[in-house]
């Protein structure tokens, strides 16, 4: 007899802790074989779900809430870690992909799904609006998946590809969200018995859709900029008693941004990314501790989100849509995404064919499409369950085929670069504008002209902060006798000041 377990107030923390612990332990093994951590979390959720160990969770509204909260933190942290100097040269390309690219993906994929729906044997009986709604749900590149894979694989790419991919994935959710919401509104109108297809004013509907798109993006941008600069102003003037309070303050800002923007009918996903970007590119005290905290929160949110979505799916139902979902997924990966990328990046001739091909392959799907797939269900659109199962299958396909192969594809296309070795700073942190910390190990040749700091040749603009000798730390001065093997931690200013 199959055991059924429901979440209750008595067991939610027990079950939740077991799920998180199991997911983290399993992800350690998966990492050795190049399996994305997020795929592991998703599959652990499925393992514990109703078709696995019997844990029942079927509340789409709660899953949607968890997803929105998680994405607010993920996008905010992603924005904070995106440096203006890195994206300045790829800003136009990234914005083009996150807007026109999403729209073209919806058009190409939606038309293909419509063609499949004309073959009854495939079991995809969908009106045309539902075909394009399914395409819209899957149109964006998942920010959580892209950030996670590029960061965990320590990938450094040629032609400034990493900033462009992170910018695209961090900023394309709003376009996909708006198109999804607009198509849901169209579907609700079409399926309303009181209206019917004959009673629809398509011209007015089109104008309303375009107006919704412009309004969402405009208000989202304004709110993100306003909250971002307001937070920077507050951080410069408010002195808190404890460093962790700054991190908690920023966590509250991320949740406030997305919720407040939604209240005023703007796009919260865009606003929270812009706010994080503005805050992260301004001077900030305790930056290392804050980013460390936000990185930990991002991991927690990712784990919780993917586990929740894994619990939500019913694998037995997903099997029924597997053939048609496989066709749509392969078309999306091998036709729609590459065609979109090459069309959008055609004006940018400095981007090579190999770089465009790699960009098309990093069209990762993840939590965002699954979360967007819950919107039609919550809205009560007929046939939404089929959309959800198809999207979930395609997400698994993308994480397995694309997610597991991104580092190998980059290497095969000769687009990867060796990762910069980070200096050992011995826990010392300085403001970014003050310079860079670098360490250097003394050799016998360095000490040939003398064994004190004033007698060795240091790079212009470099000052020694501390000296490490084995497990001993020495405060530098001009009289300290240096030895071979000593590690000098230096602050280095490129302008020599």
N, C-alpha and C positions, 0 to 999 in steps of 0.2 A: 504494500500500500504506500502511495506517494505521500510523504509528509509535507504539510503545508504550514508555513510560518508567516505570521503577519507582524508588521511593525506595530509596537505599542509604546506607550510612554515608559513602561517598565523595562523594555528590552532594547530601545532604540540606541542607547549608548553602547551597550554590550555588543549588539550586532554590528553597529557602525565601526567600533574599534577593531573587531575581528576582521571586517572587510578591508579596512585600511591597512592593518598589519599584514594580512595575507597578500594584498596587492603589492606592497612595498617589497616583501620577501621574494615574491615571484618575479618582480621586475629586475631584481639583481641577477637572476639566472637569464632572463631574456636579454639583458644588456650585453652579455657575453656573445650572443648570437645575432646581435644587431636588430633585435625586435624592439620597436618603439615602446617606451614605457606606457604611453597613453593607450596603445593597443592592448597591452597587458591589463591595464585597469578596466578597460571595456570588457574584456573577456572574463575577468574575474567576476565582474558584475553579472554577466550572463551565466557563469558557472553556479553562482549562488541563487540565481533567479528561479522563477516558477517552473521552468523546464529542467532546472538543475537540481540544486539541493532543496528547492521548495520555498524559497523566500519570496513572498508575494508583494509586489509593489506595482500598482497600475494607475497611479494618480498623475496624469499628464500635467495638470496645473502646477502641482508641487515640483515636478521635474523641471518644468519651465522656469519656475521661481529659482530653483537651485542653479540652473544654467545661466540665468541673467545675472545673479549675484556673482557667480564664478567669473563670467566674462568681464564684468566690470573691473574686477581686480586684475585679471590677466591682461586686458587691454591697457589699463592704467599703468601697470608695471612695464608692459612692452613699450608704451610711450615714453616712460621715464628713461628707459635704457636705449632709446633711439636718439642718436646724436645728430644735431643739425649739420655738423661738418661732414658727417658720413653720407647723409641723404641729399645734401644740397645739389650734387651733380646728377642725382637720379630722381629728383622730386617730380619732374614732369612725367617721366616714364612710370613711376609708381602710381601717381594719381590717375594717369590714363588707364592703367590696368585695373585700378580699383573702381573705376566708373564705367568708361566705355567697354572695358574688358568684361565686366560683369554683365552688362546689357547684351553684348554679343554672345556670351556664353548661354544666356537665357534663350536668345533667339535660335541659335544653332541646335541646342539640346532640346528645346521645346518642340521645334519642327520635327526632329528625329523621333521623339516620343509620340508625336501626333501620327507619324507614319506607322510606327509600331502598333498603335491603337487600331489601325485599320485592318489588322490581322487577328481575327477572333481567337485563333488557336493559341495565341500567346497569352490570352487571359487578361489583356490590358484594355479594359473597356472604360475609356475616359473621354469626357467632353474636351474640346480643345482648350478651354480655360484651365482645366485641371492638368493638362499636359504641360502647359507653360508654368503653372504653379509648382509642379514637381521640379521643373527645370530651375525655377527661381530659388527654391529651397536649397538646391545643390550648387548654386552659381558662384558662391564666394570661396576663396581659399581660407582654410581654417587657421586662425591666428594661433590658437593654442598648440596645434600640431606643428606648424612651421617654427614658431619660437622654440618649442621644446626640442625638436630634432636638430635644428641648426645649433642650438646652444649646447645640448648634451654631446653632440658629435664634435664639438669644438671646431666647427667648419669655418675656414677662411677661404673666400672665393675670389677669383680674378674678376676684373671688369666691374668691381663694386656691386656684385650680384647680391651679396647677403643683405646689405641695407635696402636694396630695391625689393627683394622678396619679403623682408620684414615689413617694409612700408606698405606694400600691396596687401599683405595678409592682415595687417593691423587696421587698414583704412577701407577695406572693401566690404566689410560686413554691413555698413549702413545702406549701401546701394542694394545689396541682396535683400536686406530687411524691408526696405521701402517697396521694392517690386513685389515681394511676398505679401505684404499687407495690402497693397493695391489690388493684387489678383484675388486675395481672399474676399475683399469687398465686392469685386466683380462677381465672384462665384456666389456669394450670399445673395446678390441681386438676381442673378440668373436662376438660382434654385428657390427663390421666394415665389410660392404659388400665387401670391397676390400681384406679382409683377409679370413674371415670365419674360422670355426673350423678346417678345413682340413689343412689350411696354417699355423697353430700355431706350433711353436717349444716348446713343453711343458717342455722339459728339461731346455732350456734356460730361459723360463718363470719362472720356479721354482727357478733357481739360481738367477735370477734378483729379485725375491720376497724376498728371504733370504738376498740378498745383501742390498736391501732397508731397511729391518727390522734392520739389524746390523748397517747400516750407520745412520739411524734415531736415534737409541738409543745411539750410540757412540757419535755422534756430539751433541745431546741434553744433554748428561751427561757432556761433556767437556765444552760446553757453559754455562751450569748452574753453574758448579764449578768455572769457570773463572770469570763470571760476579758476582757471589756471593762473592768471595774473593776480587775482585776489589772494590765492593761496600763497604765491611767492611773496606778496606784500606782507601777509601775516607772518610767514616764517622769518622774515627779516627783522620783524619788530617784537615778536613774542619770544620770551625766554622761558622755556619749560624746565622744571626741576629735574627731570629724568630724560635721558636720551631715548628710551623706548617710546615715550609719549609722542615724540615727533612721528614715529612710524605709525602709531595708532591713529594719530591725527590725519595722516595721509590716507590711511585705509578708510577712515570716515569720509574723507573728501571724495574718494573714488565712488563710494556708494551713494553719497549725496548728489554727485554730478549726474549719474545715470538716472536716478529717480527723479530729481528736480527737472531735468531736461525732458523726461517723458511726460511729466505733469504739464509742461508748457507746450506739448505737442511737437517736440524736437526729437532728433535721433540721439538717444543716449549712448549708443556704441561709439558714434563719431565723437561726441562731446567728451567722453571719458578718456579716449585715446589722445585727443588734442590737449586736454588738461594735463595729463601725465607727461606729454611731450614738452609742454611749456615749463612745467615744474622741473623736469629732469635736466633741462638745458640751461637752468639758472644756477648760480653758485649756491651751494647748500652745505651747511655744517652737518657733520655726522653722516655723510653720504654713504659710507661703507655699511654702517649699522642699519641705516634705513633701507638700502637696497637688499641687504641680507634678509631683513625682516620681510620685505615685500616679496622677495624670491621664495621664502618659505611659505608665505601665504598663497602665492601662486601655485606652488606644488600642492598644497592642501586643497585649494579650490579645484585644481585639475583632477586630482584623485577623486574628490567627492563628486564632481560633475560626471566624470566618465563611469564611475561605479553606479551612480544613480541611473544614467542612461542605459547601462548594461542590464541593470535590474528591470528596467522598463520594457525591454523588448521580449517578445515571445519567439524563440528560435523556430518552433514548429510552424508558426505562421509565416516566418521569413523564408522558409524552404519553398513555400508555394510560389513566391514571387522571384525566386532565385534565377530562373532562366532569363526572364525579361530584365531583371535588375542587372544581370551580368552583361547583357547587350548594351544597356544604357551606360553602365559604368565604363565599359571598354570604349564606347563612342566618346564619352566625356574625356577620358584620359588620352586617347589616341587621335581623336579628330577635333572635337569642339575646343578643347583647351589649346592644343597646338595652333589651330587655325586662328583662334582669338589672339594668341600671343604674337604670332607673326604679323597679323594685320595691325595690331596696336603698336608694335615696335618697328614697323616698316619705316617710319620717318627717321628713326634713330640709327643711322648707318654705322655708328661706331660700335654698336652692339653686334657681335659676330653671330654667325649662324649657330655655332655651338652654344653660345650663351643663351640665345633665344630658345633653342631646343631644350636646354637644361631648365630654363624658367618654365617652359610648358610642362615639364615632368614634375616640377615641384608645385603642382596644383592640388595640394593635399586636402582631403576632406577629414572632418573630425566631429567635434562636439557641436559646432555652430549649425551645420546642416540638420543634425538630429534635433537640436533645440528648435530651429525654424520649422521643422516638420511637425512639432507639437502644436504650432499655432492654428493650422487648419482643423486639427482635432478639437482643440479647446473652443474654436469658433463654431463647431458643429457642422462642418462641411461634409456632405456625403462622399464616401470613398477616401477619406483622409487616412484611415488605417492602412490602406494599401500604399499610399504615399510614404507613410512612416516606415513601413517594413522595407520598401525599396531603397529609401535613403539610408537606412541602417546597413543594409547589405552592401551598398556602394561605398559607404564609409569604411567598413571592414576591408573591402577590396582595395581601396585606396591606401589605407594604412599598411596593408600587407605588401602590395605590389610597389607602391611609390615610397611609402615611409621607410621600409626596410632597405631600399636600394639607393636612396639619395646620396650617401657618401660614395658608394661604388660608381654611380653614374657620374658624379663630379670628377672622380679620379679617372674614369675611362675617357671622359671628354677633355681631360687635362685642364680642368678649370679650378682645381683645388690648389691651395697654397699652404705651406707649413704654418701652423699656428704660432703666433708670437709667444715666446716664453715669458710668462709673467714674473716679475722680480719678487724675491722674498723680502717683504717689507717689515718683518718682525713685529707686525701688529701696529705699525706706525701709519697714521693717515694724515694727509695734508689736503688742503683745497686744490682743486684741479688747476685753477688759475695761477697757483703758486709755482707750478712746475711738475716734473715727473720724478718719481722715485725709481732708482736703478741700483742694482748691486753689482759689485765687481770683486772677483777673487784675486788677491795679490799673488804674483809669481816671483821667482827669484830675480828675473830680469827687471821687474818693476823696482826692486830694492837695490839695484846695482849702484845708483847714485846717492843712496842714503836711505835711512830706515825711519824717517819721520814724515809727517804729512807735508811739511813745507819743502821736503827734499824730493818727493816723487812728483811725477807729472800727472796732473789731473786734467780732464777735459775742461775747456773754457766754459765758465758758467756753472761748474759743478762744485758743490759743497758737501762735505762728509757729515752725515747726520749721526751715525753710530757705527761702531766697529764690533763685529762678532768674531770671537776667537774660541772655537769649539762651542762649549755651552756658556761661555762668558761674554757679557756685553760691556764694551768699554766706551766711555764718553770721550770723543776725540778732542785733542788739543795739539798744539804744535810740538809737544815734547814726548808724546807717546811713541815708544819704540814698536814699529810694525814688524810683523813676521810673515814669512811665506805661508799662504793659506788663509790669512785673515780675509774676512768678507767685509767690504766697505759698502754701507748703504748711503747712496748719494742722492741729493736733490739736484735736479738738473734743469736748467732753464735754457730753452733753445735760443733765446735772444741774447744770452750771455750776461744777463743782468742778475 
